[in-house]
Every structure is written in C-alpha cells, then in structure tokens.
C-alpha cells in the first residue's frame, strides 16, 4: 500500500504534463486544418519530382 504514495503523485504529474502538452498543441494551431492534409494526399497537383 505504500507504493500508492509514489504512484498517485507520479500519475497526476504525468496526466498534468499530457494536458499541458495538449493545450500547447491546440494553441499553436496544429489542429486547424485536419481535412486539408487528407485532400492534399489525394490531389494530383503536387509534384514530388520537380523538373526545375
């Protein structure tokens, strides 16, 4: 039972760290255009071997 005295604070710290990381990614705009990437993959407009 004494191990819980270590595991509970560690799990709360890791959960808080994950929450801070998630909030940082939301504020930096990484989830602004989730549909755009999937449409760009299917598009033929992108040339991955340019001739220039």
mmCIF entry with sequence, helices, sheets and N, C-alpha, C, O atoms, coordinates in Angstrom:
data_MODEL
# 
_entry.id   MODEL 
# 
_entity.id                         1 
_entity.type                       polymer 
_entity.pdbx_number_of_molecules   1 
# 
_entity_poly.entity_id                      1 
_entity_poly.type                           'polypeptide(L)' 
_entity_poly.nstd_linkage                   no 
_entity_poly.nstd_monomer                   no 
_entity_poly.pdbx_seq_one_letter_code       
;(UNK)(UNK)(UNK)(UNK)(UNK)(UNK)(UNK)(UNK)(UNK)(UNK)(UNK)(UNK)(UNK)(UNK)(UNK)(UNK)
(UNK)(UNK)(UNK)(UNK)(UNK)(UNK)(UNK)(UNK)(UNK)(UNK)(UNK)(UNK)(UNK)(UNK)(UNK)(UNK)
(UNK)(UNK)(UNK)(UNK)(UNK)(UNK)(UNK)(UNK)(UNK)(UNK)(UNK)(UNK)(UNK)(UNK)(UNK)(UNK)
(UNK)(UNK)(UNK)(UNK)
;
_entity_poly.pdbx_seq_one_letter_code_can   XXXXXXXXXXXXXXXXXXXXXXXXXXXXXXXXXXXXXXXXXXXXXXXXXXXX 
_entity_poly.pdbx_strand_id                 A 
# 
loop_
_entity_poly_seq.entity_id 
_entity_poly_seq.num 
_entity_poly_seq.mon_id 
_entity_poly_seq.hetero 
1 1  UNK n 
1 2  UNK n 
1 3  UNK n 
1 4  UNK n 
1 5  UNK n 
1 6  UNK n 
1 7  UNK n 
1 8  UNK n 
1 9  UNK n 
1 10 UNK n 
1 11 UNK n 
1 12 UNK n 
1 13 UNK n 
1 14 UNK n 
1 15 UNK n 
1 16 UNK n 
1 17 UNK n 
1 18 UNK n 
1 19 UNK n 
1 20 UNK n 
1 21 UNK n 
1 22 UNK n 
1 23 UNK n 
1 24 UNK n 
1 25 UNK n 
1 26 UNK n 
1 27 UNK n 
1 28 UNK n 
1 29 UNK n 
1 30 UNK n 
1 31 UNK n 
1 32 UNK n 
1 33 UNK n 
1 34 UNK n 
1 35 UNK n 
1 36 UNK n 
1 37 UNK n 
1 38 UNK n 
1 39 UNK n 
1 40 UNK n 
1 41 UNK n 
1 42 UNK n 
1 43 UNK n 
1 44 UNK n 
1 45 UNK n 
1 46 UNK n 
1 47 UNK n 
1 48 UNK n 
1 49 UNK n 
1 50 UNK n 
1 51 UNK n 
1 52 UNK n 
# 
_struct_asym.id          A 
_struct_asym.entity_id   1 
# 
loop_
_struct_conf.conf_type_id 
_struct_conf.id 
_struct_conf.pdbx_PDB_helix_id 
_struct_conf.beg_label_comp_id 
_struct_conf.beg_label_asym_id 
_struct_conf.beg_label_seq_id 
_struct_conf.pdbx_beg_PDB_ins_code 
_struct_conf.end_label_comp_id 
_struct_conf.end_label_asym_id 
_struct_conf.end_label_seq_id 
_struct_conf.pdbx_end_PDB_ins_code 
_struct_conf.beg_auth_comp_id 
_struct_conf.beg_auth_asym_id 
_struct_conf.beg_auth_seq_id 
_struct_conf.end_auth_comp_id 
_struct_conf.end_auth_asym_id 
_struct_conf.end_auth_seq_id 
_struct_conf.pdbx_PDB_helix_class 
_struct_conf.details 
_struct_conf.pdbx_PDB_helix_length 
HELX_P HELX_P1 AA1 UNK A 4  ? UNK A 27 ? UNK A 4  UNK A 27 1 ? 24 
HELX_P HELX_P2 AA2 UNK A 34 ? UNK A 42 ? UNK A 34 UNK A 42 1 ? 9  
# 
_struct_conf_type.id          HELX_P 
_struct_conf_type.criteria    ? 
_struct_conf_type.reference   ? 
# 
loop_
_atom_site.group_PDB 
_atom_site.id 
_atom_site.type_symbol 
_atom_site.label_atom_id 
_atom_site.label_alt_id 
_atom_site.label_comp_id 
_atom_site.label_asym_id 
_atom_site.label_entity_id 
_atom_site.label_seq_id 
_atom_site.pdbx_PDB_ins_code 
_atom_site.Cartn_x 
_atom_site.Cartn_y 
_atom_site.Cartn_z 
_atom_site.occupancy 
_atom_site.B_iso_or_equiv 
_atom_site.pdbx_formal_charge 
_atom_site.auth_seq_id 
_atom_site.auth_comp_id 
_atom_site.auth_asym_id 
_atom_site.auth_atom_id 
_atom_site.pdbx_PDB_model_num 
ATOM 1   N N  . UNK A 1 1  ? 0.809  -1.204 0.000   1.00 0.00 ? 1  UNK A N  1 
ATOM 2   C CA . UNK A 1 1  ? 0.000  0.000  0.000   1.00 0.00 ? 1  UNK A CA 1 
ATOM 3   C C  . UNK A 1 1  ? 0.849  1.264  0.000   1.00 0.00 ? 1  UNK A C  1 
ATOM 4   O O  . UNK A 1 1  ? 0.378  2.325  -0.408  1.00 0.00 ? 1  UNK A O  1 
ATOM 5   N N  . UNK A 1 2  ? 2.068  1.162  0.444   1.00 0.00 ? 2  UNK A N  1 
ATOM 6   C CA . UNK A 1 2  ? 2.910  2.343  0.473   1.00 0.00 ? 2  UNK A CA 1 
ATOM 7   C C  . UNK A 1 2  ? 3.338  2.756  -0.934  1.00 0.00 ? 2  UNK A C  1 
ATOM 8   O O  . UNK A 1 2  ? 3.715  3.906  -1.160  1.00 0.00 ? 2  UNK A O  1 
ATOM 9   N N  . UNK A 1 3  ? 3.278  1.818  -1.875  1.00 0.00 ? 3  UNK A N  1 
ATOM 10  C CA . UNK A 1 3  ? 3.637  2.142  -3.255  1.00 0.00 ? 3  UNK A CA 1 
ATOM 11  C C  . UNK A 1 3  ? 2.652  3.148  -3.853  1.00 0.00 ? 3  UNK A C  1 
ATOM 12  O O  . UNK A 1 3  ? 3.008  3.907  -4.754  1.00 0.00 ? 3  UNK A O  1 
ATOM 13  N N  . UNK A 1 4  ? 1.412  3.154  -3.350  1.00 0.00 ? 4  UNK A N  1 
ATOM 14  C CA . UNK A 1 4  ? 0.426  4.120  -3.847  1.00 0.00 ? 4  UNK A CA 1 
ATOM 15  C C  . UNK A 1 4  ? 0.824  5.556  -3.515  1.00 0.00 ? 4  UNK A C  1 
ATOM 16  O O  . UNK A 1 4  ? 0.447  6.487  -4.226  1.00 0.00 ? 4  UNK A O  1 
ATOM 17  N N  . UNK A 1 5  ? 1.573  5.733  -2.451  1.00 0.00 ? 5  UNK A N  1 
ATOM 18  C CA . UNK A 1 5  ? 2.048  7.069  -2.101  1.00 0.00 ? 5  UNK A CA 1 
ATOM 19  C C  . UNK A 1 5  ? 3.009  7.608  -3.163  1.00 0.00 ? 5  UNK A C  1 
ATOM 20  O O  . UNK A 1 5  ? 3.180  8.821  -3.288  1.00 0.00 ? 5  UNK A O  1 
ATOM 21  N N  . UNK A 1 6  ? 3.627  6.720  -3.917  1.00 0.00 ? 6  UNK A N  1 
ATOM 22  C CA . UNK A 1 6  ? 4.507  7.129  -5.010  1.00 0.00 ? 6  UNK A CA 1 
ATOM 23  C C  . UNK A 1 6  ? 3.767  7.176  -6.351  1.00 0.00 ? 6  UNK A C  1 
ATOM 24  O O  . UNK A 1 6  ? 3.972  8.088  -7.152  1.00 0.00 ? 6  UNK A O  1 
ATOM 25  N N  . UNK A 1 7  ? 2.916  6.193  -6.580  1.00 0.00 ? 7  UNK A N  1 
ATOM 26  C CA . UNK A 1 7  ? 2.274  6.074  -7.883  1.00 0.00 ? 7  UNK A CA 1 
ATOM 27  C C  . UNK A 1 7  ? 1.223  7.150  -8.139  1.00 0.00 ? 7  UNK A C  1 
ATOM 28  O O  . UNK A 1 7  ? 1.110  7.630  -9.266  1.00 0.00 ? 7  UNK A O  1 
ATOM 29  N N  . UNK A 1 8  ? 0.464  7.536  -7.141  1.00 0.00 ? 8  UNK A N  1 
ATOM 30  C CA . UNK A 1 8  ? -0.584 8.536  -7.342  1.00 0.00 ? 8  UNK A CA 1 
ATOM 31  C C  . UNK A 1 8  ? 0.004  9.894  -7.715  1.00 0.00 ? 8  UNK A C  1 
ATOM 32  O O  . UNK A 1 8  ? -0.468 10.490 -8.684  1.00 0.00 ? 8  UNK A O  1 
ATOM 33  N N  . UNK A 1 9  ? 1.000  10.419 -7.013  1.00 0.00 ? 9  UNK A N  1 
ATOM 34  C CA . UNK A 1 9  ? 1.580  11.705 -7.455  1.00 0.00 ? 9  UNK A CA 1 
ATOM 35  C C  . UNK A 1 9  ? 2.262  11.627 -8.819  1.00 0.00 ? 9  UNK A C  1 
ATOM 36  O O  . UNK A 1 9  ? 2.209  12.576 -9.602  1.00 0.00 ? 9  UNK A O  1 
ATOM 37  N N  . UNK A 1 10 ? 2.899  10.499 -9.098  1.00 0.00 ? 10 UNK A N  1 
ATOM 38  C CA . UNK A 1 10 ? 3.540  10.345 -10.403 1.00 0.00 ? 10 UNK A CA 1 
ATOM 39  C C  . UNK A 1 10 ? 2.501  10.345 -11.513 1.00 0.00 ? 10 UNK A C  1 
ATOM 40  O O  . UNK A 1 10 ? 2.697  10.986 -12.546 1.00 0.00 ? 10 UNK A O  1 
ATOM 41  N N  . UNK A 1 11 ? 1.391  9.630  -11.312 1.00 0.00 ? 11 UNK A N  1 
ATOM 42  C CA . UNK A 1 11 ? 0.355  9.589  -12.343 1.00 0.00 ? 11 UNK A CA 1 
ATOM 43  C C  . UNK A 1 11 ? -0.322 10.945 -12.505 1.00 0.00 ? 11 UNK A C  1 
ATOM 44  O O  . UNK A 1 11 ? -0.658 11.330 -13.625 1.00 0.00 ? 11 UNK A O  1 
ATOM 45  N N  . UNK A 1 12 ? -0.526 11.666 -11.428 1.00 0.00 ? 12 UNK A N  1 
ATOM 46  C CA . UNK A 1 12 ? -1.101 13.007 -11.530 1.00 0.00 ? 12 UNK A CA 1 
ATOM 47  C C  . UNK A 1 12 ? -0.153 13.953 -12.259 1.00 0.00 ? 12 UNK A C  1 
ATOM 48  O O  . UNK A 1 12 ? -0.596 14.784 -13.052 1.00 0.00 ? 12 UNK A O  1 
ATOM 49  N N  . UNK A 1 13 ? 1.132  13.837 -12.001 1.00 0.00 ? 13 UNK A N  1 
ATOM 50  C CA . UNK A 1 13 ? 2.117  14.661 -12.686 1.00 0.00 ? 13 UNK A CA 1 
ATOM 51  C C  . UNK A 1 13 ? 2.141  14.356 -14.185 1.00 0.00 ? 13 UNK A C  1 
ATOM 52  O O  . UNK A 1 13 ? 2.159  15.275 -15.003 1.00 0.00 ? 13 UNK A O  1 
ATOM 53  N N  . UNK A 1 14 ? 2.143  13.072 -14.546 1.00 0.00 ? 14 UNK A N  1 
ATOM 54  C CA . UNK A 1 14 ? 2.175  12.702 -15.964 1.00 0.00 ? 14 UNK A CA 1 
ATOM 55  C C  . UNK A 1 14 ? 0.884  13.106 -16.673 1.00 0.00 ? 14 UNK A C  1 
ATOM 56  O O  . UNK A 1 14 ? 0.919  13.525 -17.830 1.00 0.00 ? 14 UNK A O  1 
ATOM 57  N N  . UNK A 1 15 ? -0.244 12.985 -15.994 1.00 0.00 ? 15 UNK A N  1 
ATOM 58  C CA . UNK A 1 15 ? -1.503 13.431 -16.577 1.00 0.00 ? 15 UNK A CA 1 
ATOM 59  C C  . UNK A 1 15 ? -1.522 14.931 -16.801 1.00 0.00 ? 15 UNK A C  1 
ATOM 60  O O  . UNK A 1 15 ? -1.995 15.404 -17.835 1.00 0.00 ? 15 UNK A O  1 
ATOM 61  N N  . UNK A 1 16 ? -1.008 15.681 -15.832 1.00 0.00 ? 16 UNK A N  1 
ATOM 62  C CA . UNK A 1 16 ? -0.905 17.135 -15.989 1.00 0.00 ? 16 UNK A CA 1 
ATOM 63  C C  . UNK A 1 16 ? 0.042  17.526 -17.103 1.00 0.00 ? 16 UNK A C  1 
ATOM 64  O O  . UNK A 1 16 ? -0.209 18.485 -17.833 1.00 0.00 ? 16 UNK A O  1 
ATOM 65  N N  . UNK A 1 17 ? 1.130  16.787 -17.237 1.00 0.00 ? 17 UNK A N  1 
ATOM 66  C CA . UNK A 1 17 ? 2.085  17.043 -18.306 1.00 0.00 ? 17 UNK A CA 1 
ATOM 67  C C  . UNK A 1 17 ? 1.446  16.797 -19.679 1.00 0.00 ? 17 UNK A C  1 
ATOM 68  O O  . UNK A 1 17 ? 1.664  17.562 -20.618 1.00 0.00 ? 17 UNK A O  1 
ATOM 69  N N  . UNK A 1 18 ? 0.670  15.740 -19.783 1.00 0.00 ? 18 UNK A N  1 
ATOM 70  C CA . UNK A 1 18 ? -0.044 15.470 -21.032 1.00 0.00 ? 18 UNK A CA 1 
ATOM 71  C C  . UNK A 1 18 ? -1.067 16.537 -21.346 1.00 0.00 ? 18 UNK A C  1 
ATOM 72  O O  . UNK A 1 18 ? -1.234 16.921 -22.504 1.00 0.00 ? 18 UNK A O  1 
ATOM 73  N N  . UNK A 1 19 ? -1.758 17.025 -20.320 1.00 0.00 ? 19 UNK A N  1 
ATOM 74  C CA . UNK A 1 19 ? -2.739 18.098 -20.516 1.00 0.00 ? 19 UNK A CA 1 
ATOM 75  C C  . UNK A 1 19 ? -2.063 19.379 -20.979 1.00 0.00 ? 19 UNK A C  1 
ATOM 76  O O  . UNK A 1 19 ? -2.569 20.060 -21.871 1.00 0.00 ? 19 UNK A O  1 
ATOM 77  N N  . UNK A 1 20 ? -0.931 19.711 -20.386 1.00 0.00 ? 20 UNK A N  1 
ATOM 78  C CA . UNK A 1 20 ? -0.186 20.910 -20.794 1.00 0.00 ? 20 UNK A CA 1 
ATOM 79  C C  . UNK A 1 20 ? 0.293  20.766 -22.237 1.00 0.00 ? 20 UNK A C  1 
ATOM 80  O O  . UNK A 1 20 ? 0.229  21.725 -23.006 1.00 0.00 ? 20 UNK A O  1 
ATOM 81  N N  . UNK A 1 21 ? 0.765  19.595 -22.607 1.00 0.00 ? 21 UNK A N  1 
ATOM 82  C CA . UNK A 1 21 ? 1.216  19.367 -23.986 1.00 0.00 ? 21 UNK A CA 1 
ATOM 83  C C  . UNK A 1 21 ? 0.054  19.495 -24.963 1.00 0.00 ? 21 UNK A C  1 
ATOM 84  O O  . UNK A 1 21 ? 0.214  20.070 -26.040 1.00 0.00 ? 21 UNK A O  1 
ATOM 85  N N  . UNK A 1 22 ? -1.113 18.965 -24.602 1.00 0.00 ? 22 UNK A N  1 
ATOM 86  C CA . UNK A 1 22 ? -2.277 19.069 -25.470 1.00 0.00 ? 22 UNK A CA 1 
ATOM 87  C C  . UNK A 1 22 ? -2.712 20.524 -25.628 1.00 0.00 ? 22 UNK A C  1 
ATOM 88  O O  . UNK A 1 22 ? -3.006 20.961 -26.740 1.00 0.00 ? 22 UNK A O  1 
ATOM 89  N N  . UNK A 1 23 ? -2.756 21.267 -24.543 1.00 0.00 ? 23 UNK A N  1 
ATOM 90  C CA . UNK A 1 23 ? -3.151 22.682 -24.613 1.00 0.00 ? 23 UNK A CA 1 
ATOM 91  C C  . UNK A 1 23 ? -2.157 23.462 -25.464 1.00 0.00 ? 23 UNK A C  1 
ATOM 92  O O  . UNK A 1 23 ? -2.554 24.347 -26.222 1.00 0.00 ? 23 UNK A O  1 
ATOM 93  N N  . UNK A 1 24 ? -0.872 23.144 -25.347 1.00 0.00 ? 24 UNK A N  1 
ATOM 94  C CA . UNK A 1 24 ? 0.142  23.816 -26.167 1.00 0.00 ? 24 UNK A CA 1 
ATOM 95  C C  . UNK A 1 24 ? -0.091 23.546 -27.654 1.00 0.00 ? 24 UNK A C  1 
ATOM 96  O O  . UNK A 1 24 ? 0.009  24.466 -28.466 1.00 0.00 ? 24 UNK A O  1 
ATOM 97  N N  . UNK A 1 25 ? -0.398 22.308 -28.022 1.00 0.00 ? 25 UNK A N  1 
ATOM 98  C CA . UNK A 1 25 ? -0.610 21.998 -29.436 1.00 0.00 ? 25 UNK A CA 1 
ATOM 99  C C  . UNK A 1 25 ? -1.873 22.650 -29.969 1.00 0.00 ? 25 UNK A C  1 
ATOM 100 O O  . UNK A 1 25 ? -1.914 23.056 -31.131 1.00 0.00 ? 25 UNK A O  1 
ATOM 101 N N  . UNK A 1 26 ? -2.908 22.759 -29.140 1.00 0.00 ? 26 UNK A N  1 
ATOM 102 C CA . UNK A 1 26 ? -4.137 23.425 -29.578 1.00 0.00 ? 26 UNK A CA 1 
ATOM 103 C C  . UNK A 1 26 ? -3.878 24.911 -29.803 1.00 0.00 ? 26 UNK A C  1 
ATOM 104 O O  . UNK A 1 26 ? -4.329 25.472 -30.802 1.00 0.00 ? 26 UNK A O  1 
ATOM 105 N N  . UNK A 1 27 ? -3.160 25.551 -28.890 1.00 0.00 ? 27 UNK A N  1 
ATOM 106 C CA . UNK A 1 27 ? -2.894 26.992 -29.020 1.00 0.00 ? 27 UNK A CA 1 
ATOM 107 C C  . UNK A 1 27 ? -1.924 27.307 -30.152 1.00 0.00 ? 27 UNK A C  1 
ATOM 108 O O  . UNK A 1 27 ? -1.958 28.410 -30.698 1.00 0.00 ? 27 UNK A O  1 
ATOM 109 N N  . UNK A 1 28 ? -1.064 26.365 -30.513 1.00 0.00 ? 28 UNK A N  1 
ATOM 110 C CA . UNK A 1 28 ? -0.123 26.627 -31.600 1.00 0.00 ? 28 UNK A CA 1 
ATOM 111 C C  . UNK A 1 28 ? -0.736 26.379 -32.972 1.00 0.00 ? 28 UNK A C  1 
ATOM 112 O O  . UNK A 1 28 ? -0.092 26.629 -33.991 1.00 0.00 ? 28 UNK A O  1 
ATOM 113 N N  . UNK A 1 29 ? -1.983 25.887 -33.012 1.00 0.00 ? 29 UNK A N  1 
ATOM 114 C CA . UNK A 1 29 ? -2.700 25.757 -34.282 1.00 0.00 ? 29 UNK A CA 1 
ATOM 115 C C  . UNK A 1 29 ? -2.436 24.483 -35.045 1.00 0.00 ? 29 UNK A C  1 
ATOM 116 O O  . UNK A 1 29 ? -2.612 24.464 -36.263 1.00 0.00 ? 29 UNK A O  1 
ATOM 117 N N  . UNK A 1 30 ? -2.024 23.426 -34.394 1.00 0.00 ? 30 UNK A N  1 
ATOM 118 C CA . UNK A 1 30 ? -1.725 22.193 -35.108 1.00 0.00 ? 30 UNK A CA 1 
ATOM 119 C C  . UNK A 1 30 ? -2.966 21.430 -35.545 1.00 0.00 ? 30 UNK A C  1 
ATOM 120 O O  . UNK A 1 30 ? -2.859 20.508 -36.353 1.00 0.00 ? 30 UNK A O  1 
ATOM 121 N N  . UNK A 1 31 ? -4.141 21.788 -35.035 1.00 0.00 ? 31 UNK A N  1 
ATOM 122 C CA . UNK A 1 31 ? -5.368 21.087 -35.379 1.00 0.00 ? 31 UNK A CA 1 
ATOM 123 C C  . UNK A 1 31 ? -6.307 21.974 -36.196 1.00 0.00 ? 31 UNK A C  1 
ATOM 124 O O  . UNK A 1 31 ? -7.507 21.705 -36.254 1.00 0.00 ? 31 UNK A O  1 
ATOM 125 N N  . UNK A 1 32 ? -5.787 23.016 -36.821 1.00 0.00 ? 32 UNK A N  1 
ATOM 126 C CA . UNK A 1 32 ? -6.635 23.963 -37.538 1.00 0.00 ? 32 UNK A CA 1 
ATOM 127 C C  . UNK A 1 32 ? -7.223 23.392 -38.820 1.00 0.00 ? 32 UNK A C  1 
ATOM 128 O O  . UNK A 1 32 ? -8.369 23.700 -39.147 1.00 0.00 ? 32 UNK A O  1 
ATOM 129 N N  . UNK A 1 33 ? -6.490 22.582 -39.550 1.00 0.00 ? 33 UNK A N  1 
ATOM 130 C CA . UNK A 1 33 ? -6.944 22.104 -40.861 1.00 0.00 ? 33 UNK A CA 1 
ATOM 131 C C  . UNK A 1 33 ? -6.783 20.589 -40.967 1.00 0.00 ? 33 UNK A C  1 
ATOM 132 O O  . UNK A 1 33 ? -5.911 20.127 -41.703 1.00 0.00 ? 33 UNK A O  1 
ATOM 133 N N  . UNK A 1 34 ? -7.591 19.800 -40.260 1.00 0.00 ? 34 UNK A N  1 
ATOM 134 C CA . UNK A 1 34 ? -7.422 18.346 -40.338 1.00 0.00 ? 34 UNK A CA 1 
ATOM 135 C C  . UNK A 1 34 ? -7.884 17.756 -41.671 1.00 0.00 ? 34 UNK A C  1 
ATOM 136 O O  . UNK A 1 34 ? -7.418 16.684 -42.057 1.00 0.00 ? 34 UNK A O  1 
ATOM 137 N N  . UNK A 1 35 ? -8.782 18.426 -42.375 1.00 0.00 ? 35 UNK A N  1 
ATOM 138 C CA . UNK A 1 35 ? -9.276 17.902 -43.645 1.00 0.00 ? 35 UNK A CA 1 
ATOM 139 C C  . UNK A 1 35 ? -8.327 18.220 -44.800 1.00 0.00 ? 35 UNK A C  1 
ATOM 140 O O  . UNK A 1 35 ? -8.303 17.500 -45.798 1.00 0.00 ? 35 UNK A O  1 
ATOM 141 N N  . UNK A 1 36 ? -7.564 19.272 -44.673 1.00 0.00 ? 36 UNK A N  1 
ATOM 142 C CA . UNK A 1 36 ? -6.694 19.684 -45.768 1.00 0.00 ? 36 UNK A CA 1 
ATOM 143 C C  . UNK A 1 36 ? -5.626 18.670 -46.112 1.00 0.00 ? 36 UNK A C  1 
ATOM 144 O O  . UNK A 1 36 ? -5.356 18.436 -47.291 1.00 0.00 ? 36 UNK A O  1 
ATOM 145 N N  . UNK A 1 37 ? -5.014 18.064 -45.116 1.00 0.00 ? 37 UNK A N  1 
ATOM 146 C CA . UNK A 1 37 ? -3.973 17.071 -45.382 1.00 0.00 ? 37 UNK A CA 1 
ATOM 147 C C  . UNK A 1 37 ? -4.518 15.868 -46.125 1.00 0.00 ? 37 UNK A C  1 
ATOM 148 O O  . UNK A 1 37 ? -3.871 15.356 -47.038 1.00 0.00 ? 37 UNK A O  1 
ATOM 149 N N  . UNK A 1 38 ? -5.701 15.412 -45.745 1.00 0.00 ? 38 UNK A N  1 
ATOM 150 C CA . UNK A 1 38 ? -6.261 14.237 -46.412 1.00 0.00 ? 38 UNK A CA 1 
ATOM 151 C C  . UNK A 1 38 ? -6.616 14.559 -47.859 1.00 0.00 ? 38 UNK A C  1 
ATOM 152 O O  . UNK A 1 38 ? -6.511 13.691 -48.726 1.00 0.00 ? 38 UNK A O  1 
ATOM 153 N N  . UNK A 1 39 ? -7.028 15.777 -48.130 1.00 0.00 ? 39 UNK A N  1 
ATOM 154 C CA . UNK A 1 39 ? -7.342 16.149 -49.519 1.00 0.00 ? 39 UNK A CA 1 
ATOM 155 C C  . UNK A 1 39 ? -6.068 16.350 -50.335 1.00 0.00 ? 39 UNK A C  1 
ATOM 156 O O  . UNK A 1 39 ? -6.044 16.045 -51.528 1.00 0.00 ? 39 UNK A O  1 
ATOM 157 N N  . UNK A 1 40 ? -5.011 16.860 -49.706 1.00 0.00 ? 40 UNK A N  1 
ATOM 158 C CA . UNK A 1 40 ? -3.750 17.054 -50.431 1.00 0.00 ? 40 UNK A CA 1 
ATOM 159 C C  . UNK A 1 40 ? -3.108 15.722 -50.804 1.00 0.00 ? 40 UNK A C  1 
ATOM 160 O O  . UNK A 1 40 ? -2.419 15.637 -51.821 1.00 0.00 ? 40 UNK A O  1 
ATOM 161 N N  . UNK A 1 41 ? -3.321 14.689 -50.006 1.00 0.00 ? 41 UNK A N  1 
ATOM 162 C CA . UNK A 1 41 ? -2.754 13.379 -50.332 1.00 0.00 ? 41 UNK A CA 1 
ATOM 163 C C  . UNK A 1 41 ? -3.378 12.837 -51.613 1.00 0.00 ? 41 UNK A C  1 
ATOM 164 O O  . UNK A 1 41 ? -2.689 12.225 -52.430 1.00 0.00 ? 41 UNK A O  1 
ATOM 165 N N  . UNK A 1 42 ? -4.683 13.058 -51.791 1.00 0.00 ? 42 UNK A N  1 
ATOM 166 C CA . UNK A 1 42 ? -5.393 12.517 -52.941 1.00 0.00 ? 42 UNK A CA 1 
ATOM 167 C C  . UNK A 1 42 ? -5.290 13.403 -54.175 1.00 0.00 ? 42 UNK A C  1 
ATOM 168 O O  . UNK A 1 42 ? -5.688 12.988 -55.263 1.00 0.00 ? 42 UNK A O  1 
ATOM 169 N N  . UNK A 1 43 ? -4.768 14.601 -54.025 1.00 0.00 ? 43 UNK A N  1 
ATOM 170 C CA . UNK A 1 43 ? -4.695 15.542 -55.131 1.00 0.00 ? 43 UNK A CA 1 
ATOM 171 C C  . UNK A 1 43 ? -3.511 15.220 -56.038 1.00 0.00 ? 43 UNK A C  1 
ATOM 172 O O  . UNK A 1 43 ? -2.460 14.773 -55.576 1.00 0.00 ? 43 UNK A O  1 
ATOM 173 N N  . UNK A 1 44 ? -3.699 15.453 -57.328 1.00 0.00 ? 44 UNK A N  1 
ATOM 174 C CA . UNK A 1 44 ? -2.624 15.249 -58.300 1.00 0.00 ? 44 UNK A CA 1 
ATOM 175 C C  . UNK A 1 44 ? -1.830 16.517 -58.555 1.00 0.00 ? 44 UNK A C  1 
ATOM 176 O O  . UNK A 1 44 ? -0.906 16.509 -59.369 1.00 0.00 ? 44 UNK A O  1 
ATOM 177 N N  . UNK A 1 45 ? -2.168 17.609 -57.875 1.00 0.00 ? 45 UNK A N  1 
ATOM 178 C CA . UNK A 1 45 ? -1.490 18.879 -58.102 1.00 0.00 ? 45 UNK A CA 1 
ATOM 179 C C  . UNK A 1 45 ? -0.060 18.887 -57.586 1.00 0.00 ? 45 UNK A C  1 
ATOM 180 O O  . UNK A 1 45 ? 0.768  19.655 -58.078 1.00 0.00 ? 45 UNK A O  1 
ATOM 181 N N  . UNK A 1 46 ? 0.241  18.053 -56.612 1.00 0.00 ? 46 UNK A N  1 
ATOM 182 C CA . UNK A 1 46 ? 1.573  18.048 -56.014 1.00 0.00 ? 46 UNK A CA 1 
ATOM 183 C C  . UNK A 1 46 ? 2.517  17.201 -56.841 1.00 0.00 ? 46 UNK A C  1 
ATOM 184 O O  . UNK A 1 46 ? 2.221  16.047 -57.152 1.00 0.00 ? 46 UNK A O  1 
ATOM 185 N N  . UNK A 1 47 ? 3.656  17.779 -57.197 1.00 0.00 ? 47 UNK A N  1 
ATOM 186 C CA . UNK A 1 47 ? 4.673  17.071 -57.977 1.00 0.00 ? 47 UNK A CA 1 
ATOM 187 C C  . UNK A 1 47 ? 5.865  16.808 -57.068 1.00 0.00 ? 47 UNK A C  1 
ATOM 188 O O  . UNK A 1 47 ? 6.596  17.738 -56.730 1.00 0.00 ? 47 UNK A O  1 
ATOM 189 N N  . UNK A 1 48 ? 6.071  15.572 -56.673 1.00 0.00 ? 48 UNK A N  1 
ATOM 190 C CA . UNK A 1 48 ? 7.157  15.256 -55.760 1.00 0.00 ? 48 UNK A CA 1 
ATOM 191 C C  . UNK A 1 48 ? 8.489  15.084 -56.494 1.00 0.00 ? 48 UNK A C  1 
ATOM 192 O O  . UNK A 1 48 ? 9.511  14.825 -55.859 1.00 0.00 ? 48 UNK A O  1 
ATOM 193 N N  . UNK A 1 49 ? 8.489  15.221 -57.791 1.00 0.00 ? 49 UNK A N  1 
ATOM 194 C CA . UNK A 1 49 ? 9.727  15.126 -58.562 1.00 0.00 ? 49 UNK A CA 1 
ATOM 195 C C  . UNK A 1 49 ? 9.773  16.308 -59.521 1.00 0.00 ? 49 UNK A C  1 
ATOM 196 O O  . UNK A 1 49 ? 9.539  16.129 -60.716 1.00 0.00 ? 49 UNK A O  1 
ATOM 197 N N  . UNK A 1 50 ? 10.071 17.526 -59.027 1.00 0.00 ? 50 UNK A N  1 
ATOM 198 C CA . UNK A 1 50 ? 10.032 18.706 -59.898 1.00 0.00 ? 50 UNK A CA 1 
ATOM 199 C C  . UNK A 1 50 ? 11.145 18.671 -60.952 1.00 0.00 ? 50 UNK A C  1 
ATOM 200 O O  . UNK A 1 50 ? 12.221 18.118 -60.723 1.00 0.00 ? 50 UNK A O  1 
ATOM 201 N N  . UNK A 1 51 ? 10.861 19.267 -62.098 1.00 0.00 ? 51 UNK A N  1 
ATOM 202 C CA . UNK A 1 51 ? 11.801 19.259 -63.212 1.00 0.00 ? 51 UNK A CA 1 
ATOM 203 C C  . UNK A 1 51 ? 12.770 20.434 -63.180 1.00 0.00 ? 51 UNK A C  1 
ATOM 204 O O  . UNK A 1 51 ? 13.729 20.468 -63.950 1.00 0.00 ? 51 UNK A O  1 
ATOM 205 N N  . UNK A 1 52 ? 12.522 21.418 -62.277 1.00 0.00 ? 52 UNK A N  1 
ATOM 206 C CA . UNK A 1 52 ? 13.306 22.654 -62.230 1.00 0.00 ? 52 UNK A CA 1 
ATOM 207 C C  . UNK A 1 52 ? 14.625 22.462 -61.625 1.00 0.00 ? 52 UNK A C  1 
ATOM 208 O O  . UNK A 1 52 ? 15.398 23.414 -61.516 1.00 0.00 ? 52 UNK A O  1 
# 
